[in-house]
Amino acid sequence: MSESSLYLRAAQELRGNPGQWDAYESQGHCVVLAGPGSGKTKTLTIKLARLLTEDIEAPRGVACITYNNECARELENRLEALGIEPGKRIYIGTVHSFSLTQIVLPYAKLAGMGLPDEFCVATRTERSRALERAFNRTIGGPDNPQGWDFRMGNYRRSILNRNSEEWRSSDPALARLTEAFEEELRAMGRIDFDDMPLLAVRALREHEWLQRAILAKYPVLVVDEYQDLGRALHRIVMGLCFSAGMRLFAVGDADQSIYGFTGAHPELLQQLSERDDVERVHLRLNYRCGSRIVTASSYALGEDRDYEAAEGAEEGTIYFHPRPGGYEQHAAYLFATLLPEIQARLPDLHPGDIAILYPAAWIGNAVADAAQNHGIPTIRTDGNSLYPRSSRLMRWLEQCAQWCCGGWQTGTPRFNRIANEGKRLFAEGLQSDDEYLAFQRQLLTTLWSRRDATLALGDWLNDLNNAVIEPLITVCRSMQDEGETIASFIERASAGDCQGMKLGDFAGQGEGSDRIKLSTLHSSKGREFKVVIMFAMDEGRIPRPNSGPRELVESRRLFYVGFTRAKDELHMMYSAHRPSRFVAEVQARLDAA
């Protein structure tokens, strides 16, 4: 089936939803305000396919900015299902990756960004060293320099104009620390992740020719999860779309803005949607959640919304589980009693359809320990996961492991897809067709000779790193931090806490594995499960103690995000003596209904 017929067939599925169809048919700037489970990713994917097929002539393409690498991967998978190969005429990546690969790396010298000729992205170790030296120069004292890192990051992301009075006077100590830190990085020939969008913003503001260069390559800019992407991205959008003339297609939901601590400002999405030159589309139908869960979600949010369950949706059920004791006892009850009850009620339920969500990663330790005690396989996607889930390289290695453990026979994943994703990862080192073919051959040779799930993971990683990864990372300036990530994991797998782990164990840690998912509420965003268990829904955990008005609103949104991950069953677990005020309110309103 041709690319166009695949996407046109998929487009017909949007006709029954007026909002989705309006978004698909939009011709100018368009902002789609999409509630939970509203089919926004499906709409976005089909819209991207139409743009590439009908609206934009080759070789020009589309730039699509996502919140994280997992979102990017999901879009790539969906586009591939429509016959569109990621990486040809479409760029999909985070705002940091877009800034680095499309603006900073190619134009740093021409735009006079003040960077060394051969700058690289700082590793975590290099960054810590630069911060320590900057701290000693500007502040000093007994404080741990790393304790200032979070505040410095917020300051950098919040005030973009370094020449403004606001920058100098809002917090002079942080301003001095930031400037000294960046000086230390530059002396090392390095930039960090916060630098990437900040450098891009300044360059675009100062050079109209740079705006035109980006426009020539990408006449359309697509942004997913707009509410989470912060001031730098908003400035980039304002410059490229409303000054240079790029066409904007943005999707977001201010009610799901939960990253205020990283500089998210949901009001920017609202301001954008209210512009006279922007078409605004609402997606109100919830295709994910049962009707009772949809109704109760407004109670969770604390504000009435006009969302409706899709026609024919199941009712869905909400359960409340007040428990005595501490989290170890709660987790033991979860696996010994609650899960067997759920599985007896839903005999066709797969473990991968169940998620256990909690407010903080350390709480997940009690859940993970209880699961292990009961012999129940799980996968963690929080800050205490086996390796950083945000790492593009580690997620690619998962695919390589899955191929070696049987994917070479089943075609899941396909080797061509693995090779193409590797090509995007190591793009700086694979500039020519000959370089890519050599990479492809070396990768196939290395993986083919290691098709054994019983291989020691440390040995497999070492072999693949030496033969394929390390030679490329050394020439890929954007991948230096990833090099540190794999080196650390090889050490753990060879002689650390993961010693003895087999390749098959590693392959089974992928997102497609049929294991119960353990996740923080933050990390659950964008996902859906048949059964969701919200664990440790206690006052003092959500919201946190002494939360101000802004923190309370964001805690509400976080609770709402967890609430709306569930399709069929939603379970609230909490300490009997201190339920979260959010849980108590939902229960009271359901009882009164």
C-alpha positions as CSV (number, residue, x, y, z in Angstrom):
1,M,0.0,0.0,0.0
2,S,1.4,3.4,-0.9
3,E,2.3,6.1,1.6
4,S,-0.5,8.4,0.5
5,S,-3.2,5.7,0.7
6,L,-2.1,4.7,4.2
7,Y,-2.4,8.2,5.5
8,L,-5.6,9.0,3.6
9,R,-7.2,5.9,5.0
10,A,-6.1,6.9,8.5
11,A,-7.4,10.4,7.9
12,Q,-10.9,9.1,7.3
13,E,-11.0,8.0,10.9
14,L,-10.8,11.6,12.0
15,R,-14.0,12.6,10.1
16,G,-16.3,11.5,12.9
17,N,-14.7,13.9,15.4
18,P,-15.2,17.6,14.3
19,G,-12.3,18.8,16.4
20,Q,-9.9,16.3,15.0
21,W,-11.1,17.0,11.4
22,D,-10.7,20.8,11.9
23,A,-7.2,20.3,13.1
24,Y,-6.4,18.0,10.1
25,E,-7.9,20.5,7.6
26,S,-6.3,23.7,9.1
27,Q,-4.3,25.7,6.7
28,G,-2.6,28.5,8.7
29,H,-1.3,28.7,12.3
30,C,-3.3,26.3,14.4
31,V,-3.3,25.5,18.2
32,V,-5.0,22.3,19.3
33,L,-6.1,22.2,22.9
34,A,-6.4,18.5,23.6
35,G,-7.7,17.0,26.8
36,P,-6.6,13.6,28.1
37,G,-7.3,10.6,25.8
38,S,-8.6,12.9,23.1
39,G,-6.6,11.3,20.3
40,K,-4.1,14.2,20.0
41,T,-1.1,12.0,19.1
42,K,-3.2,10.3,16.4
43,T,-4.4,13.6,15.0
44,L,-0.8,15.0,15.2
45,T,0.6,12.1,13.3
46,I,-1.9,12.1,10.5
47,K,-1.5,15.9,10.2
48,L,2.3,15.4,9.9
49,A,1.7,12.9,7.2
50,R,-0.6,15.3,5.3
51,L,1.9,18.1,5.6
52,L,4.7,16.0,4.2
53,T,2.6,14.4,1.4
54,E,0.5,17.4,0.2
55,D,1.6,20.7,1.6
56,I,5.4,20.7,1.4
57,E,7.4,20.0,-1.7
58,A,10.6,18.0,-1.3
59,P,13.4,18.5,-0.3
60,R,11.8,20.8,2.3
61,G,10.3,19.2,5.3
62,V,8.8,19.6,8.8
63,A,10.4,20.3,12.2
64,C,8.5,18.6,15.0
65,I,9.5,19.5,18.6
66,T,8.5,17.2,21.5
67,Y,8.8,17.3,25.2
68,N,11.1,14.3,25.6
69,N,12.8,11.5,23.6
70,E,10.0,9.1,24.5
71,C,7.4,11.3,22.8
72,A,9.7,11.6,19.8
73,R,10.0,7.9,19.5
74,E,6.2,7.4,19.8
75,L,5.7,9.8,16.9
76,E,8.3,8.1,14.8
77,N,6.7,4.7,15.4
78,R,3.3,6.0,14.3
79,L,4.7,7.8,11.3
80,E,6.5,4.6,10.2
81,A,3.1,2.8,10.4
82,L,1.8,5.3,7.9
83,G,4.7,4.6,5.5
84,I,6.7,7.7,6.4
85,E,10.3,7.0,7.3
86,P,11.6,9.3,10.1
87,G,14.7,11.3,9.4
88,K,14.2,11.9,5.7
89,R,12.2,15.1,5.5
90,I,11.0,15.3,9.0
91,Y,13.0,16.3,12.1
92,I,11.5,15.0,15.4
93,G,13.3,15.8,18.7
94,T,13.3,17.8,21.9
95,V,13.7,21.6,21.9
96,H,17.3,21.0,23.1
97,S,18.1,18.6,20.3
98,F,16.5,20.9,17.7
99,S,18.4,23.9,19.0
100,L,21.7,22.0,19.0
101,T,21.5,20.1,15.7
102,Q,19.5,22.6,13.6
103,I,20.8,25.9,14.9
104,V,23.9,25.8,17.2
105,L,26.1,23.2,15.5
106,P,25.6,24.3,11.9
107,Y,25.6,28.1,12.5
108,A,27.6,28.8,15.7
109,K,30.5,30.4,13.8
110,L,28.5,32.3,11.3
111,A,26.2,33.6,14.0
112,G,29.0,34.7,16.3
113,M,27.8,32.7,19.3
114,G,31.2,33.0,21.0
115,L,31.8,29.2,21.1
116,P,35.1,27.4,20.5
117,D,35.5,25.9,17.1
118,E,35.3,22.3,18.3
119,F,32.9,22.7,21.2
120,C,31.1,19.6,22.7
121,V,28.2,19.0,25.0
122,A,29.5,18.7,28.6
123,T,29.3,15.4,30.4
124,R,27.8,15.4,33.9
125,T,31.2,15.2,35.4
126,E,32.5,18.2,33.4
127,R,29.4,20.2,34.3
128,S,29.8,19.5,38.0
129,R,33.5,20.5,37.8
130,A,32.6,23.8,36.1
131,L,29.9,24.6,38.6
132,E,32.2,23.9,41.6
133,R,34.8,26.3,40.1
134,A,32.2,29.0,39.4
135,F,30.8,28.6,42.9
136,N,34.2,29.1,44.5
137,R,34.8,32.2,42.4
138,T,31.5,33.9,43.0
139,I,29.9,32.7,46.2
140,G,32.2,30.5,48.2
141,G,31.5,29.3,51.7
142,P,30.6,25.8,53.1
143,D,27.6,25.2,50.9
144,N,27.6,22.3,48.4
145,P,27.9,23.9,44.9
146,Q,25.6,21.2,43.5
147,G,22.9,22.5,45.9
148,W,22.8,25.7,43.8
149,D,22.3,23.9,40.5
150,F,18.5,23.7,40.5
151,R,18.1,27.4,41.4
152,M,20.7,28.4,38.7
153,G,18.9,26.4,36.1
154,N,15.5,28.0,36.9
155,Y,17.2,31.5,36.7
156,R,18.8,30.8,33.3
157,R,15.5,29.5,31.9
158,S,13.3,32.2,33.3
159,I,15.2,35.4,32.3
160,L,16.4,35.1,28.8
161,N,17.7,38.6,28.2
162,R,21.1,38.9,29.8
163,N,21.3,42.6,29.1
164,S,18.1,43.3,31.1
165,E,17.8,44.9,34.5
166,E,15.7,41.9,35.5
167,W,18.7,39.6,35.0
168,R,21.0,41.7,37.0
169,S,18.7,42.6,39.9
170,S,16.3,39.7,40.5
171,D,19.0,37.6,42.1
172,P,22.5,39.1,41.7
173,A,24.2,36.1,43.3
174,L,22.6,33.7,40.8
175,A,23.3,36.0,37.9
176,R,27.0,36.1,38.9
177,L,27.1,32.3,39.4
178,T,25.5,31.6,36.1
179,E,27.8,33.9,34.2
180,A,30.9,32.4,35.9
181,F,29.6,28.9,35.3
182,E,29.1,29.5,31.5
183,E,32.6,31.1,31.4
184,E,34.0,27.9,32.9
185,L,32.2,25.7,30.4
186,R,33.5,27.8,27.5
187,A,37.0,27.6,28.8
188,M,36.6,23.8,28.7
189,G,35.2,24.0,25.1
190,R,31.8,22.9,26.3
191,I,28.1,23.8,26.4
192,D,25.4,22.2,28.5
193,F,21.7,21.4,27.9
194,D,20.4,24.7,29.2
195,D,22.7,26.5,26.8
196,M,21.2,24.9,23.7
197,P,17.8,26.7,23.5
198,L,19.3,29.8,25.1
199,L,22.0,30.1,22.4
200,A,19.4,29.4,19.7
201,V,17.1,32.1,21.0
202,R,19.8,34.7,21.0
203,A,21.1,33.8,17.5
204,L,17.6,33.9,16.0
205,R,16.9,37.2,17.7
206,E,20.1,38.8,16.4
207,H,20.2,37.3,12.8
208,E,17.2,37.5,10.4
209,W,19.2,35.5,7.9
210,L,19.3,32.6,10.4
211,Q,15.5,32.7,10.6
212,R,15.3,32.6,6.8
213,A,17.7,29.7,6.7
214,I,15.6,27.6,9.1
215,L,12.4,28.6,7.1
216,A,14.0,27.5,3.9
217,K,14.5,24.0,5.3
218,Y,11.4,23.7,7.4
219,P,8.4,25.8,6.3
220,V,6.3,24.2,9.0
221,L,7.0,23.9,12.8
222,V,5.0,21.4,14.8
223,V,5.1,21.5,18.6
224,D,3.8,18.8,20.8
225,E,3.0,19.3,24.6
226,Y,3.5,23.1,24.1
227,Q,2.6,23.8,27.7
228,D,5.7,22.0,29.0
229,L,8.4,23.5,26.9
230,G,9.1,26.9,28.5
231,R,10.0,30.4,27.6
232,A,12.9,29.6,25.3
233,L,10.8,27.5,23.0
234,H,8.1,30.2,23.1
235,R,10.6,32.8,21.9
236,I,11.8,30.5,19.2
237,V,8.1,30.0,18.0
238,M,7.5,33.8,18.1
239,G,10.6,34.5,16.0
240,L,10.3,31.7,13.5
241,C,6.5,31.6,13.1
242,F,5.3,35.1,13.6
243,S,8.3,37.0,12.3
244,A,10.1,34.7,9.8
245,G,6.9,33.2,8.4
246,M,7.0,29.5,9.4
247,R,3.6,27.9,9.7
248,L,2.8,26.7,13.3
249,F,0.8,23.6,14.3
250,A,0.9,23.2,18.1
251,V,-0.8,20.8,20.5
252,G,-1.1,21.1,24.2
253,D,-3.2,21.1,27.4
254,A,-2.6,23.6,30.1
255,D,-4.4,21.3,32.6
256,Q,-1.6,18.8,32.1
257,S,1.2,21.2,32.8
258,I,3.3,19.5,35.5
259,Y,6.8,20.7,34.9
260,G,6.9,24.1,36.6
261,F,10.1,23.1,38.3
262,T,11.8,22.9,34.9
263,G,10.5,26.2,33.7
264,A,7.1,25.3,32.1
265,H,4.7,28.2,31.8
266,P,1.2,26.9,30.7
267,E,-0.1,30.5,30.3
268,L,2.1,30.8,27.2
269,L,-0.1,28.1,25.5
270,Q,-3.2,30.1,26.4
271,Q,-1.7,33.3,25.1
272,L,-0.8,31.6,21.9
273,S,-4.2,30.2,21.4
274,E,-5.9,33.5,21.9
275,R,-4.0,35.3,19.0
276,D,-6.2,36.6,16.3
277,D,-4.0,35.0,13.6
278,V,-4.2,31.5,15.1
279,E,-7.0,29.0,14.6
280,R,-8.0,27.4,17.9
281,V,-9.3,23.8,18.0
282,H,-10.7,22.0,21.0
283,L,-10.6,18.2,21.3
284,R,-13.2,17.3,23.9
285,L,-13.9,13.6,23.5
286,N,-12.0,11.3,25.7
287,Y,-11.4,7.9,23.9
288,R,-9.3,6.5,26.7
289,C,-11.2,6.5,30.0
290,G,-14.4,4.9,31.1
291,S,-17.3,7.4,31.4
292,R,-17.3,7.4,35.2
293,I,-13.5,8.1,35.2
294,V,-14.1,11.0,32.7
295,T,-16.8,12.5,34.9
296,A,-14.7,12.2,38.1
297,S,-11.6,13.7,36.4
298,S,-13.1,17.2,36.7
299,Y,-13.3,16.5,40.5
300,A,-9.6,15.5,40.4
301,L,-8.7,18.7,38.6
302,G,-10.9,20.8,40.9
303,E,-12.4,22.6,37.8
304,D,-15.3,21.7,35.6
305,R,-14.4,20.9,32.0
306,D,-16.6,19.9,29.1
307,Y,-14.9,16.6,28.3
308,E,-17.0,13.7,27.5
309,A,-16.4,9.9,27.1
310,A,-16.6,8.6,23.6
311,E,-19.8,7.0,22.5
312,G,-20.0,3.4,23.6
313,A,-17.3,3.8,26.3
314,E,-17.3,1.4,29.2
315,E,-18.3,2.9,32.5
316,G,-15.0,2.4,34.3
317,T,-14.7,1.9,38.0
318,I,-12.9,3.9,40.8
319,Y,-11.8,2.1,44.0
320,F,-10.6,3.6,47.2
321,H,-8.1,1.6,49.5
322,P,-7.3,3.3,52.8
323,R,-4.6,1.2,54.5
324,P,-3.0,1.0,57.9
325,G,0.7,0.9,58.4
326,G,3.6,2.2,56.3
327,Y,4.3,1.9,52.6
328,E,6.0,-1.5,52.9
329,Q,2.7,-2.8,54.3
330,H,0.7,-1.1,51.6
331,A,2.9,-2.5,48.9
332,A,2.6,-6.0,50.4
333,Y,-1.2,-5.7,50.4
334,L,-1.1,-4.5,46.8
335,F,0.7,-7.6,45.5
336,A,-0.7,-10.2,47.9
337,T,-4.4,-9.1,47.8
338,L,-5.3,-6.3,45.4
339,L,-3.6,-7.6,42.3
340,P,-5.0,-11.1,42.6
341,E,-8.5,-9.6,43.0
342,I,-8.0,-7.4,39.9
343,Q,-6.7,-10.4,37.9
344,A,-9.6,-12.6,39.0
345,R,-12.0,-9.8,37.9
346,L,-10.2,-9.3,34.6
347,P,-8.8,-12.7,33.6
348,D,-7.6,-11.5,30.2
349,L,-5.6,-8.6,31.7
350,H,-1.8,-8.7,30.8
351,P,0.8,-7.4,33.3
352,G,1.9,-4.7,30.9
353,D,-1.7,-3.3,31.1
354,I,-1.2,-2.4,34.7
355,A,0.6,0.7,36.1
356,I,1.5,1.6,39.6
357,L,2.0,5.3,40.0
358,Y,3.4,7.2,43.0
359,P,4.4,10.8,43.8
360,A,8.2,10.3,44.1
361,A,10.8,7.8,42.9
362,W,11.9,6.8,46.4
363,I,8.4,5.6,47.2
364,G,8.7,3.2,44.3
365,N,11.4,1.4,46.1
366,A,8.9,-0.1,48.5
367,V,6.7,-1.2,45.6
368,A,9.6,-2.7,43.6
369,D,10.8,-4.6,46.7
370,A,7.4,-6.0,47.3
371,A,7.0,-7.1,43.7
372,Q,10.4,-8.9,43.9
373,N,9.3,-10.6,47.1
374,H,6.2,-11.9,45.3
375,G,8.0,-12.9,42.1
376,I,6.2,-10.4,39.9
377,P,8.1,-8.9,37.0
378,T,8.1,-5.1,36.8
379,I,9.8,-2.4,34.9
380,R,10.6,1.0,36.4
381,T,10.4,4.2,34.4
382,D,11.2,6.6,37.2
383,G,14.4,8.2,38.5
384,N,15.5,4.9,40.0
385,S,15.1,2.9,36.8
386,L,17.9,0.5,35.7
387,Y,19.2,3.3,33.4
388,P,18.0,6.7,32.4
389,R,14.8,6.2,30.4
390,S,15.5,9.5,28.7
391,S,18.7,8.3,27.1
392,R,18.4,8.0,23.4
393,L,21.4,5.7,23.3
394,M,20.1,3.3,26.0
395,R,16.7,3.1,24.4
396,W,18.5,2.2,21.1
397,L,20.5,-0.5,22.8
398,E,17.3,-2.0,24.1
399,Q,16.2,-2.4,20.5
400,C,19.6,-4.0,19.6
401,A,19.2,-6.4,22.5
402,Q,15.7,-7.3,21.5
403,W,16.9,-8.1,18.0
404,C,19.7,-10.3,19.3
405,C,17.2,-12.1,21.6
406,G,14.8,-13.2,18.8
407,G,13.9,-10.1,16.9
408,W,16.2,-11.2,14.0
409,Q,13.8,-14.1,13.5
410,T,10.4,-12.3,14.0
411,G,11.3,-9.0,12.5
412,T,10.4,-7.2,15.7
413,P,12.2,-4.9,15.8
414,R,13.3,-4.8,12.2
415,F,17.1,-4.4,11.6
416,N,16.5,-1.6,9.1
417,R,14.7,0.4,11.8
418,I,17.5,-0.2,14.2
419,A,20.1,1.0,11.6
420,N,18.1,4.1,10.7
421,E,17.7,5.1,14.3
422,G,21.4,4.6,14.8
423,K,22.0,6.8,11.8
424,R,20.0,9.6,13.5
425,L,21.8,9.1,16.8
426,F,25.2,9.3,15.3
427,A,24.4,11.7,12.5
428,E,27.5,13.9,13.0
429,G,29.7,10.9,12.3
430,L,27.7,9.4,9.4
431,Q,27.7,12.3,7.0
432,S,28.1,10.3,3.7
433,D,26.4,7.2,2.3
434,D,29.6,5.3,2.5
435,E,30.0,6.1,6.2
436,Y,26.4,4.9,6.8
437,L,26.9,1.7,4.8
438,A,30.1,0.9,6.8
439,F,28.1,1.6,10.1
440,Q,25.3,-0.7,8.9
441,R,27.7,-3.5,8.0
442,Q,29.6,-3.2,11.3
443,L,26.4,-3.1,13.3
444,L,25.0,-6.2,11.6
445,T,28.2,-8.1,11.9
446,T,28.4,-7.3,15.6
447,L,24.8,-8.1,16.5
448,W,24.6,-11.2,14.2
449,S,27.5,-12.9,16.1
450,R,25.9,-12.2,19.4
451,R,22.4,-13.6,19.0
452,D,22.2,-15.3,22.3
453,A,19.9,-14.2,25.2
454,T,22.2,-16.0,27.7
455,L,25.2,-13.8,27.0
456,A,26.5,-11.8,29.9
457,L,25.2,-8.3,29.4
458,G,28.5,-6.7,30.4
459,D,30.3,-8.6,27.6
460,W,27.7,-7.8,25.0
461,L,27.7,-4.1,25.9
462,N,31.5,-4.0,25.8
463,D,31.7,-5.6,22.4
464,L,29.0,-3.4,20.9
465,N,30.6,-0.3,22.5
466,N,34.1,-1.1,21.2
467,A,33.0,-2.1,17.7
468,V,30.2,0.4,16.9
469,I,29.5,3.1,19.5
470,E,32.8,4.5,20.9
471,P,34.3,5.2,17.5
472,L,31.2,7.3,16.6
473,I,30.7,9.0,20.0
474,T,34.2,10.4,19.8
475,V,33.3,12.4,16.7
476,C,29.7,13.3,17.7
477,R,29.8,16.4,19.8
478,S,26.2,16.1,20.8
479,M,26.7,12.6,22.2
480,Q,29.4,13.1,24.8
481,D,27.0,12.8,27.7
482,E,25.6,9.6,26.3
483,G,29.1,8.2,26.2
484,E,29.3,8.7,30.0
485,T,25.9,7.0,30.4
486,I,26.9,3.8,28.6
487,A,30.3,3.7,30.3
488,S,28.6,3.9,33.7
489,F,26.2,1.1,32.8
490,I,28.9,-1.1,31.4
491,E,30.7,-0.8,34.7
492,R,27.6,-1.7,36.6
493,A,26.9,-4.7,34.3
494,S,30.5,-5.9,34.5
495,A,31.4,-5.5,38.1
496,G,28.7,-3.5,39.9
497,D,25.2,-4.1,41.1
498,C,24.1,-5.5,37.7
499,Q,26.8,-8.1,37.5
500,G,25.4,-11.4,36.3
501,M,22.6,-9.8,34.3
502,K,22.0,-11.6,31.0
503,L,21.2,-10.0,27.6
504,G,17.7,-11.5,27.8
505,D,17.1,-9.7,31.1
506,F,18.2,-6.4,29.5
507,A,16.0,-7.0,26.4
508,G,13.0,-7.6,28.6
509,Q,13.4,-4.2,30.2
510,G,12.1,-2.5,27.1
511,E,8.8,-0.6,27.0
512,G,7.1,-3.3,25.0
513,S,7.8,-6.0,27.7
514,D,4.8,-7.5,29.4
515,R,5.7,-6.4,32.9
516,I,3.8,-4.3,35.4
517,K,4.9,-0.6,35.0
518,L,6.2,1.3,38.0
519,S,6.3,5.0,37.5
520,T,6.2,8.4,39.1
521,L,3.1,10.4,38.3
522,H,5.4,12.8,36.3
523,S,6.8,9.9,34.2
524,S,3.3,8.5,33.5
525,K,2.3,11.5,31.4
526,G,1.4,10.6,27.8
527,R,0.8,6.9,28.7
528,E,-2.4,4.9,29.2
529,F,-3.2,1.6,30.9
530,K,-6.2,-0.5,31.5
531,V,-5.6,-0.5,35.2
532,V,-3.9,2.2,37.2
533,I,-3.1,2.0,40.9
534,M,-2.2,5.4,42.4
535,F,0.0,4.5,45.3
536,A,0.8,6.7,48.4
537,M,-1.9,9.3,47.7
538,D,-1.3,10.9,51.0
539,E,-1.5,14.4,52.3
540,G,2.1,15.6,52.5
541,R,3.0,13.6,49.4
542,I,0.5,15.1,47.1
543,P,0.4,18.0,47.7
544,R,3.7,18.5,49.4
545,P,3.9,20.2,52.7
546,N,3.8,24.0,52.8
547,S,2.9,24.3,49.1
548,G,2.2,27.8,47.9
549,P,-0.8,28.6,45.6
550,R,1.2,27.9,42.4
551,E,2.6,24.6,43.8
552,L,-1.0,23.6,44.9
553,V,-2.3,24.1,41.4
554,E,0.5,22.1,39.8
555,S,-0.1,19.3,42.4
556,R,-3.7,19.2,41.3
557,R,-2.7,18.9,37.7
558,L,-0.2,16.1,38.6
559,F,-3.0,14.2,40.4
560,Y,-5.3,14.8,37.4
561,V,-2.6,13.4,35.0
562,G,-2.3,10.2,37.0
563,F,-6.1,10.0,37.3
564,T,-6.6,10.2,33.5
565,R,-4.1,7.4,32.7
566,A,-6.7,4.7,33.5
567,K,-9.0,3.1,30.9
568,D,-11.0,0.6,32.9
569,E,-10.1,0.6,36.6
570,L,-8.6,3.3,38.8
571,H,-7.4,2.4,42.3
572,M,-6.5,5.0,45.0
573,M,-4.2,3.7,47.7
574,Y,-3.4,5.9,50.7
575,S,-2.7,5.9,54.4
576,A,-6.0,5.6,56.3
577,H,-5.1,8.4,58.7
578,R,-3.9,11.0,56.1
579,P,-5.6,10.8,52.7
580,S,-4.7,13.5,50.3
581,R,-7.2,16.3,50.2
582,F,-7.6,15.6,46.5
583,V,-8.6,12.0,47.1
584,A,-11.0,13.0,49.8
585,E,-12.6,15.6,47.5
586,V,-13.1,13.1,44.7
587,Q,-14.6,10.5,47.0
588,A,-16.9,13.0,48.6
589,R,-18.2,14.3,45.2
590,L,-18.6,10.7,43.9
591,D,-20.6,9.8,47.0
592,A,-22.8,12.9,46.6
593,A,-23.5,12.3,42.9
